[in-house]
Amino acid sequence: MIRICSKCGALLLDNSDNCSFCDAPPEERSETRAPAAAESAATGAGEPEWRLEVSRRLEEYRARRGHLRPDDSQSGLPFHQPVSLDVQIDDEIREHPRSRPAPRPRQTERVEIRVQSELDFSNAQDDRARPQTALVPVASLGQRRWAGLFDIIFLALTYAAFLGLFRSLGGQITLNKTTAIIYLVIGYLFYALYFSIFITLAGVTPGMQLRGLSIVRLDGSLPETRQLLWRSFGYLLSGATLALGFLWAFWDEDRFTWQDRISQTYVTAAPPVSESDPVEAPAHHTFAHK
């Protein structure tokens, strides 16, 4: 038989008269047996008073915290009224549509990259690389070819006369690889002296004089001494490249040679244009435009 102490609620497993926990005498247990039995019958659980008090306070605490059931093992969360969040979000989006900013117009930007600065030749008319007047046209290739042929004949006769003088003074003329190179160098020196002297001092070569040709600037007037010196350098450069500077006239749009481009002058069969303010030409131009 299992007995319960009416004072402390402990289980009495042995047959001792006193309680092993509170050491209550059997008189008190008998006095309190009926109320305890009645209370246990009222509650239907036979639990002690302190447990009932704890259960009551726990129920009150749970009632205050959220209507929990007695068998809940932890505090509950208020999920008794489920709410659809998607519906609320959709309603908010419909009620307050998001305004999109107006697209900004795109502006076209242009970037120019210049690798080399532009050169403006429009300020100085005499520096333009083509004839500036139709009254003084460029001499035809046929006329210049005949003038060049006469100059070659005169130059060959001069060179032959030099070799004859050299032999008459006791020199020997031999033909081998070394002497051939020497003859070519001497021939080029005669060529350089021939054109340098006649172009710089007379303004034209003997072949041009025989064909009635003259050298003028791009504006049709007589050239300056500086331009004649540059033209002499152009003849030396054309001769050093095996007459490539003369052959350039076949491909040039203005029929200019290297010496024409370098000196900004050209050969013409027309008389030069007289300037508005006449200036006496140097004495070395007299033979060229006699």
C-alpha positions in Angstrom: 0.0 0.0 0.0 1.4 3.4 -1.1 0.8 6.2 1.4 1.3 9.9 1.0 2.3 12.3 3.7 -0.5 14.8 4.2 1.9 17.5 5.3 4.8 17.4 2.8 3.2 15.2 0.0 6.1 12.6 0.0 5.5 9.0 -0.8 5.8 6.6 2.1 7.1 3.3 0.9 7.9 1.8 4.2 5.7 0.8 7.0 7.1 3.3 9.5 4.8 5.5 11.4 6.7 8.8 10.9 7.4 10.4 7.6 10.9 9.9 6.4 11.1 13.6 5.1 9.1 15.8 7.5 9.1 13.4 10.4 5.4 14.1 11.0 3.7 11.9 13.7 0.8 9.6 12.7 -1.7 11.7 14.6 -1.2 14.6 12.2 -1.4 12.2 9.3 -4.7 10.9 10.5 -6.1 14.3 11.1 -5.2 15.5 7.7 -6.0 12.2 5.9 -9.6 13.1 5.3 -9.0 16.7 3.9 -6.2 15.4 1.7 -8.4 12.6 0.5 -11.2 14.9 -0.2 -9.0 17.4 -2.0 -7.5 14.6 -4.0 -11.0 13.3 -4.9 -12.0 16.8 -5.9 -9.1 17.2 -8.2 -9.2 13.6 -9.4 -5.4 13.4 -9.5 -4.4 12.8 -5.9 -1.7 15.5 -6.3 -0.3 17.5 -3.3 -1.2 21.1 -2.7 2.1 22.6 -3.8 1.8 20.9 -7.2 -1.7 22.2 -7.6 -0.5 25.7 -6.8 2.3 25.4 -9.3 -0.1 24.2 -12.0 -2.5 27.0 -11.3 0.2 29.7 -11.5 1.6 28.0 -14.7 -1.9 28.1 -16.3 -2.3 31.8 -15.4 1.2 32.5 -16.8 0.4 30.7 -20.0 -2.9 32.5 -20.3 -1.2 35.8 -20.1 1.5 34.8 -22.6 -0.8 33.6 -25.4 -3.5 31.1 -24.6 -1.2 28.1 -24.6 -2.4 24.5 -24.1 -1.3 22.7 -21.0 0.7 20.1 -23.0 2.8 22.7 -24.8 6.5 22.2 -24.2 7.6 25.7 -25.0 6.2 29.2 -25.4 4.1 29.5 -28.5 4.1 31.9 -31.3 0.9 33.7 -32.5 0.2 31.5 -35.5 -3.5 31.1 -34.7 -4.4 33.7 -37.3 -2.3 33.0 -40.4 -1.9 35.9 -42.8 -0.8 35.6 -46.4 2.2 38.0 -46.9 2.1 37.6 -50.7 -1.4 39.0 -50.8 -0.5 42.0 -48.7 2.6 42.7 -50.8 0.7 42.4 -54.1 -2.0 44.8 -52.7 0.7 47.3 -51.7 2.3 47.1 -55.1 -1.0 47.6 -56.8 -1.9 50.5 -54.6 1.5 52.2 -54.9 2.9 51.5 -58.3 6.6 52.2 -58.6 7.3 55.2 -60.8 10.1 54.7 -63.3 12.4 57.7 -64.1 12.1 59.1 -67.6 15.0 57.9 -69.9 17.6 60.5 -70.4 18.3 61.5 -74.0 21.6 60.3 -75.3 23.9 62.9 -76.6 26.2 62.0 -79.5 29.8 63.0 -78.7 32.4 63.3 -81.4 36.1 62.8 -80.7 38.7 63.7 -83.2 42.2 62.2 -83.0 44.8 63.9 -85.0 48.0 62.0 -85.5 49.8 64.9 -87.2 49.1 68.5 -87.1 47.7 70.1 -90.2 49.9 72.1 -92.5 48.4 75.2 -94.1 50.1 76.3 -97.3 47.4 78.8 -98.2 49.2 81.8 -96.7 52.1 81.8 -99.0 51.1 81.4 -102.7 54.6 81.0 -104.0 55.0 77.9 -101.9 52.2 76.0 -103.6 53.6 73.0 -105.4 52.0 73.6 -108.8 51.9 76.4 -111.4 49.7 79.3 -110.4 49.1 80.9 -113.7 47.9 79.5 -117.0 49.9 82.1 -119.0 53.2 80.3 -118.1 52.5 76.5 -118.6 55.0 73.8 -118.0 57.1 72.8 -121.0 56.2 69.6 -122.6 58.3 66.4 -122.1 59.3 66.5 -125.7 60.8 70.0 -125.4 62.6 69.1 -122.2 63.8 65.9 -123.7 65.5 67.7 -126.6 67.1 70.2 -124.3 68.4 67.4 -122.1 69.8 65.6 -125.2 71.7 68.7 -126.2 73.1 69.1 -122.7 74.2 65.4 -122.7 76.0 66.0 -126.0 77.8 69.1 -124.7 78.7 67.3 -121.5 80.1 64.3 -123.5 82.1 66.5 -125.7 83.6 68.3 -122.7 84.4 65.0 -121.0 86.0 63.6 -124.2 88.1 66.8 -124.5 89.3 66.3 -120.9 90.4 62.7 -121.6 92.2 63.8 -124.8 94.0 66.5 -122.9 94.9 63.9 -120.2 96.3 61.5 -122.8 98.2 64.2 -124.6 100.0 65.1 -121.4 101.4 61.5 -121.1 98.5 59.8 -119.3 97.4 56.3 -120.2 93.8 55.3 -120.6 93.1 51.7 -119.6 89.9 49.9 -119.1 89.4 47.7 -116.1 87.2 47.5 -113.0 89.2 50.1 -111.0 89.6 52.6 -113.8 85.9 52.2 -114.8 84.9 53.4 -111.4 87.3 56.3 -111.6 85.9 57.3 -115.0 82.3 57.2 -113.6 83.3 59.4 -110.6 85.0 61.9 -112.9 82.0 61.9 -115.3 79.7 62.6 -112.3 81.9 65.5 -111.3 81.7 67.0 -114.8 78.0 66.6 -114.7 77.7 68.3 -111.3 79.9 71.2 -112.4 78.1 71.6 -115.7 74.6 72.0 -114.2 75.7 73.9 -111.1 77.6 76.5 -113.0 75.0 77.1 -115.7 71.9 76.9 -113.5 73.3 79.1 -110.7 75.1 81.7 -112.9 73.0 81.7 -116.1 69.7 80.4 -114.9 69.5 77.9 -117.8 71.6 75.3 -119.4 72.9 75.6 -123.0 70.4 72.9 -124.1 67.5 75.0 -122.6 68.8 78.1 -124.3 68.9 76.4 -127.7 65.3 75.2 -127.3 64.0 78.6 -126.0 63.2 77.3 -122.5 63.5 79.2 -119.2 63.2 78.5 -115.5 60.5 80.3 -113.6 58.9 80.2 -110.1 55.5 78.8 -109.5 53.9 82.2 -110.0 55.5 82.6 -113.4 58.2 85.1 -112.4 61.9 84.8 -112.5 63.4 82.7 -109.8 65.7 83.9 -107.0 69.3 82.8 -106.5 68.3 80.7 -103.5 65.9 78.7 -105.6 68.5 78.3 -108.3 70.9 76.8 -105.8 68.2 74.4 -104.6 67.6 73.5 -108.3 71.3 72.7 -108.7 71.1 70.4 -105.7 68.1 68.7 -107.3 70.2 68.0 -110.4 73.0 66.5 -108.3 70.4 64.2 -106.5 68.8 63.1 -109.8 72.1 62.3 -111.3 73.3 60.3 -108.2 70.2 58.1 -108.5 70.9 57.1 -112.2 68.5 59.8 -113.6 65.6 58.7 -111.5 64.8 62.3 -110.7 64.3 63.0 -114.4 62.2 60.0 -115.0 59.9 61.1 -112.2 58.2 63.5 -114.6 56.4 60.6 -116.3 54.4 59.9 -113.1 54.0 63.4 -111.7 50.6 65.0 -112.2 52.3 68.3 -113.1 55.1 66.7 -115.1 57.6 68.0 -112.4 61.0 66.4 -111.8 62.8 66.2 -108.4 64.6 69.4 -109.1 61.3 71.1 -109.8 59.8 70.0 -106.5 62.8 70.8 -104.5 63.4 74.3 -105.8 59.7 75.2 -106.4 60.5 76.1 -110.0 59.8 74.6 -113.4 60.8 74.8 -117.0 58.6 76.6 -119.4 58.6 77.7 -123.1 56.5 80.8 -122.4 58.0 84.2 -121.4 58.1 84.9 -117.7 55.4 87.0 -116.1 56.5 90.6 -115.2 55.8 91.6 -111.6 53.6 94.6 -110.8 56.6 96.3 -109.0 59.4 95.7 -111.4 62.7 94.7 -109.8 65.9 94.5 -111.8 66.9 91.0 -112.2 70.5 90.0 -111.2 73.1 90.1 -113.9 73.3 86.3 -114.0 69.7 86.2 -115.3 70.5 88.1 -118.4 71.8 85.2 -120.3 68.9 82.9 -119.3 66.2 85.3 -120.5 68.0 87.2 -123.2 
